[in-house]
Amino acid sequence: MSQILSQEEVNALLNGISGGEIETEQEELPDASATQTYDLTSQGKVVRERMPVLEMITEKFARMFGATLSSLLKKIINVNVMRVDILKYGELMKNIPLPASLHIFRMDPLGGSSVFIVESQLIFAFVDIMFGGSGRQTFKIEGRNFTTIENNIIKRVILSSLSDFQKAWKPIIELDVFYLRSEINPQFAQIMAPTDVVVVINLEIDLSFSTGTITLCIPYSMIEPIKEKLHGGYQDETLRSNKEWAYRLEDGLKLSEVNMIVELGRTELTGREIIGLKNGDVIPLDHFYTDDLDVYIEDKIKFRGKPGIYKGNQAVEISEFTIMH
């Protein structure tokens, strides 16, 4: 049996729908009470865009920090940037493996505080290496705080890292980075609201036989005033050295000697006329004596000037600059 409706059946179906004789599904409207307000000022709407300059600063800091750790521990330590994330502060604190050593510091003139988070196993490895061990032994710290020796050693490491951190930022902004305090419980390190957005930099500390993580947390509101710089170009030592080279080149060019020629005029002669020239002959030129003369710099016309005498020597007085071709 054919499944195609005739024109009469189509018309009857349409009339039934429009007349209400045939029921159709009604569109469900959303419940107004179920809507939620949207706060346009919330930091949760931060665009997850890359900040290439911040990434380069972080890479530079990692290299410097690795050299500092190697010097402190008398052992080759590699520091690698694992990733740079943008999270809410509460999410970061909730996922910190406890116990941990949290170190709060400021970055003036940028407002607010930032925090270094060091894993406990990494602290024990540092202490073991510093006292002549291999750093391979594992420890458990549940139920106790870090000892005075452990706190002093990790604080020494953090203070050295803050010095490197300040130097890494110098090409972008002059920072005064200084240490505030340390905490072992994230609840006492509430330097901002849990909903505030932070930039999280995870550093992998490679001890050859094992690895650990140091996390750097910077409030997004702190770097927001300079975010245009973090999206733009990065002027490190290479660029500065290029500028210094350019200045030296400019100074060298200013001391270079060039040829200057003042042209009295021109004319055309035949070969017969040139052969017949003798002392006392006068050759007319294409310049009147009142015309300015062309002044050439390395075969290019640069000025025009009037001929004359200056301190007993023939001279030319510059009267006009010309466009070099």
MOBELRA-V605384 format. One record per backbone hydrogen bond with DSSP energy under -0.5 kcal/mol. CO is the residue of the C=O (numbers start at 1). NH is the residue of the N-H. If there is no record, write none. Layout:
co->{CO & CO}
nh->{NH & NH}
//
This chain:
co->{6 & 7 & 8 & 9 & 10 & 11 & 12 & 13 & 14 & 15 & 16 & 16 & 16 & 17 & 21 & 31 & 32 & 37 & 38 & 39 & 42 & 43 & 47 & 51 & 52 & 53 & 54 & 55 & 56 & 57 & 58 & 59 & 60 & 61 & 62 & 63 & 64 & 65 & 66 & 67 & 68 & 69 & 70 & 70 & 75 & 78 & 78 & 80 & 80 & 83 & 85 & 87 & 88 & 89 & 90 & 91 & 92 & 93 & 99 & 100 & 101 & 102 & 103 & 104 & 104 & 105 & 106 & 107 & 108 & 110 & 112 & 114 & 115 & 116 & 117 & 118 & 119 & 120 & 121 & 122 & 123 & 124 & 125 & 126 & 127 & 128 & 129 & 141 & 147 & 148 & 149 & 150 & 151 & 152 & 153 & 154 & 155 & 156 & 157 & 158 & 159 & 160 & 161 & 162 & 163 & 164 & 165 & 166 & 167 & 169 & 169 & 173 & 175 & 176 & 176 & 178 & 181 & 183 & 184 & 184 & 185 & 186 & 189 & 193 & 194 & 196 & 197 & 197 & 198 & 198 & 199 & 199 & 200 & 200 & 201 & 201 & 202 & 202 & 203 & 203 & 204 & 204 & 205 & 205 & 206 & 207 & 210 & 212 & 213 & 214 & 215 & 215 & 216 & 216 & 217 & 218 & 219 & 219 & 220 & 221 & 223 & 224 & 226 & 226 & 227 & 228 & 230 & 230 & 233 & 234 & 236 & 237 & 238 & 239 & 240 & 241 & 242 & 243 & 244 & 245 & 246 & 247 & 248 & 249 & 250 & 251 & 253 & 259 & 261 & 261 & 262 & 263 & 266 & 270 & 271 & 272 & 274 & 278 & 282 & 288 & 293 & 294 & 294 & 295 & 295 & 296 & 296 & 297 & 300 & 302 & 303 & 304 & 304 & 305 & 306 & 308 & 310 & 313 & 315 & 316 & 317 & 320 & 322}
nh->{10 & 11 & 12 & 13 & 14 & 15 & 16 & 17 & 18 & 19 & 20 & 21 & 22 & 20 & 23 & 34 & 35 & 39 & 40 & 42 & 45 & 46 & 49 & 55 & 56 & 57 & 58 & 59 & 60 & 61 & 62 & 63 & 64 & 65 & 66 & 67 & 68 & 69 & 70 & 71 & 72 & 73 & 74 & 75 & 77 & 80 & 206 & 82 & 204 & 202 & 200 & 198 & 92 & 93 & 94 & 95 & 95 & 96 & 120 & 102 & 118 & 183 & 116 & 180 & 181 & 114 & 178 & 110 & 176 & 107 & 107 & 105 & 217 & 103 & 215 & 101 & 123 & 124 & 125 & 126 & 127 & 128 & 129 & 130 & 131 & 133 & 132 & 144 & 151 & 152 & 153 & 154 & 155 & 156 & 157 & 158 & 159 & 160 & 161 & 162 & 163 & 164 & 165 & 166 & 167 & 168 & 169 & 170 & 170 & 172 & 173 & 175 & 177 & 108 & 178 & 106 & 104 & 102 & 100 & 186 & 188 & 189 & 191 & 196 & 90 & 89 & 220 & 221 & 87 & 200 & 201 & 218 & 85 & 202 & 203 & 216 & 82 & 83 & 205 & 214 & 80 & 206 & 207 & 212 & 78 & 209 & 207 & 205 & 119 & 203 & 117 & 217 & 201 & 218 & 115 & 199 & 222 & 223 & 224 & 225 & 226 & 227 & 229 & 230 & 231 & 232 & 53 & 54 & 235 & 236 & 240 & 241 & 242 & 243 & 244 & 245 & 246 & 247 & 248 & 249 & 250 & 251 & 252 & 253 & 254 & 255 & 256 & 298 & 263 & 296 & 264 & 294 & 286 & 274 & 275 & 276 & 277 & 281 & 284 & 291 & 305 & 263 & 296 & 302 & 303 & 261 & 298 & 300 & 297 & 322 & 295 & 319 & 320 & 293 & 317 & 315 & 313 & 310 & 308 & 318 & 306 & 304 & 324}
//
